[in-house]
Amino acid sequence: MALIIILVVVVVLIAWAIGAYNGLVQARNKVKANWSQIDVVLKRRADLIPNLVETVKGYAAHEKGTLEATIAARNKYLSAGSPEEQMQASGELTQALNRIMMLGEAYPDLKANTSFNDLQQNLKETEDKIQYARQFYNDSVYAYNNKRETFPSSIVAGMFNFKPYEMFAAEAADKEVPKVEF
């Protein structure tokens, strides 16, 4: 009889461990899938930038520093390896794009250009998609990290070396209120 009880307890523990492991794997895969969605929309934004820069060049030739900074930020994003590097590069790219968008206010001819307006609209839509993708990513990171850290699944997470994921956070410069001068 004691052997049956021990066997039942072992089977229950094994079933629980398998369930906890599978739950952690599913949560981790959701984080990866949501990161992939961010990557897709960030790549779309990076692909729009050369067209935007070329459009602005003709109207704002003396804004060379702003245009070069935007291209440098784009290249830094495209060459980033890890998600953390991509998050940081994305913040820098956002700042550079904001400076280019402000050029539209400084140059009425540029603001009236249909190509610039179309690109500006595409970037706005892409930025909205980035915002939603970041939200879904952070939600999945939150759920995964909670599952990873709460008892009793933390035992399985520790045994199988499940690592935490970082939330996609705004850069300090993104939190500053932009200066608008007329």
C-alpha positions in Angstrom: 0.0 0.0 0.0 2.8 2.4 0.9 4.4 1.7 -2.5 1.2 2.7 -4.3 1.1 6.0 -2.3 4.7 6.7 -3.1 4.1 5.9 -6.8 1.0 8.1 -6.9 3.0 11.0 -5.3 5.9 10.6 -7.8 3.5 10.5 -10.8 1.7 13.6 -9.5 5.0 15.4 -9.1 6.2 14.4 -12.5 2.9 15.5 -14.1 3.1 18.8 -12.3 6.7 19.4 -13.4 5.8 18.6 -17.0 2.9 21.0 -16.9 5.0 23.8 -15.3 7.8 23.2 -17.9 5.3 23.3 -20.8 3.7 26.5 -19.4 7.1 28.2 -19.1 8.0 27.2 -22.7 4.7 28.5 -24.0 5.1 31.8 -22.2 8.7 32.1 -23.4 7.6 31.4 -27.0 4.9 34.1 -26.7 7.6 36.6 -25.7 9.7 35.6 -28.7 6.7 35.8 -31.0 5.8 39.3 -29.7 9.4 40.4 -30.0 9.3 39.3 -33.6 6.2 41.5 -34.2 8.1 44.5 -32.9 11.1 43.6 -35.1 8.8 43.5 -38.1 7.4 47.0 -37.6 10.7 48.5 -36.6 12.2 47.1 -39.8 9.3 48.7 -41.7 10.1 52.0 -40.1 13.8 51.6 -41.0 12.8 50.9 -44.6 10.8 54.1 -44.8 13.7 56.3 -43.6 15.8 56.4 -46.8 12.8 57.7 -48.8 12.0 60.2 -46.1 15.6 61.5 -46.0 15.8 61.8 -49.8 12.5 63.8 -49.8 13.8 66.1 -47.1 17.2 66.6 -48.7 15.8 68.7 -51.5 14.1 71.1 -49.2 16.4 71.3 -46.2 19.9 71.0 -47.6 21.5 72.8 -44.7 19.9 70.3 -42.2 22.7 67.8 -43.2 23.5 67.0 -39.5 19.8 66.0 -38.8 19.7 63.8 -41.9 23.1 62.1 -41.2 22.0 61.5 -37.6 18.8 59.8 -38.8 20.7 57.5 -41.2 23.3 56.7 -38.5 20.5 55.8 -36.1 18.8 53.6 -38.8 22.1 51.8 -39.5 22.7 51.3 -35.8 19.3 49.7 -35.5 19.8 47.4 -38.5 23.2 46.2 -37.1 21.9 45.7 -33.6 22.3 42.0 -32.6 20.4 41.4 -29.4 16.9 42.6 -28.4 18.4 44.9 -25.8 20.6 46.5 -28.5 17.6 46.8 -30.8 15.5 48.4 -28.0 18.2 51.0 -27.4 18.8 51.7 -31.1 15.0 52.0 -31.6 14.9 54.8 -29.0 17.7 56.7 -30.8 15.9 56.2 -34.1 12.7 57.5 -32.7 14.5 60.7 -31.5 16.1 61.2 -35.0 12.7 60.7 -36.7 11.1 63.3 -34.4 13.7 65.8 -35.4 13.0 65.1 -39.1 9.3 65.5 -38.6 9.9 68.8 -37.0 11.6 70.0 -40.2 8.2 69.8 -41.9 7.1 72.6 -39.6 10.2 74.7 -40.4 9.8 74.3 -44.2 6.4 75.1 -45.6 7.3 73.8 -49.0 8.3 70.5 -47.5 5.1 70.3 -45.5 3.1 70.8 -48.7 5.0 68.1 -50.6 2.8 65.0 -51.1 5.6 62.6 -50.9 6.7 64.0 -47.6 3.1 63.9 -46.3 2.6 60.3 -47.5 5.8 59.2 -45.8 4.9 61.1 -42.7 1.5 59.3 -42.7 3.2 55.9 -43.2 5.6 56.6 -40.4 2.7 57.7 -38.1 0.9 54.4 -38.8 4.1 52.5 -38.3 4.8 54.2 -35.0 1.2 53.3 -33.9 1.9 49.7 -34.8 5.2 49.8 -32.9 3.4 51.1 -29.8 0.9 48.3 -29.9 3.6 45.7 -30.6 5.6 47.0 -27.6 2.5 46.8 -25.4 1.9 43.2 -26.4 5.5 42.3 -25.9 5.6 43.8 -22.5 2.4 42.0 -21.5 3.9 38.7 -22.6 7.2 39.5 -20.8 5.2 40.3 -17.6 3.3 37.0 -17.8 6.4 35.0 -18.5 8.5 36.6 -15.8 5.7 36.2 -13.3 5.3 32.5 -14.2 9.1 32.1 -14.0 9.4 33.7 -10.6 6.3 32.5 -8.7 6.3 29.3 -6.7 6.1 26.5 -7.5 6.9 27.0 -11.2 10.0 28.9 -10.2 11.5 25.5 -9.1 11.1 24.2 -12.7 12.4 27.5 -14.1 15.5 27.2 -12.0 16.1 23.6 -12.9 15.9 24.2 -16.6 17.6 27.6 -16.5 14.7 29.8 -17.8 16.2 33.3 -18.1 14.2 36.5 -17.5 13.3 38.9 -20.3 13.6 42.7 -20.2 10.6 44.9 -20.7 10.7 47.4 -23.7 11.0 50.7 -21.8 11.1 54.2 -23.1 14.5 55.9 -23.2 15.0 58.8 -20.9 15.2 61.2 -23.8 11.8 59.9 -25.1 10.2 61.0 -21.8 11.3 64.6 -22.2 8.9 67.1 -23.6 10.1 68.3 -27.0 10.9 71.9 -27.5 8.9 73.6 -30.2 10.2 77.0 -31.3 8.7 79.3 -33.9 
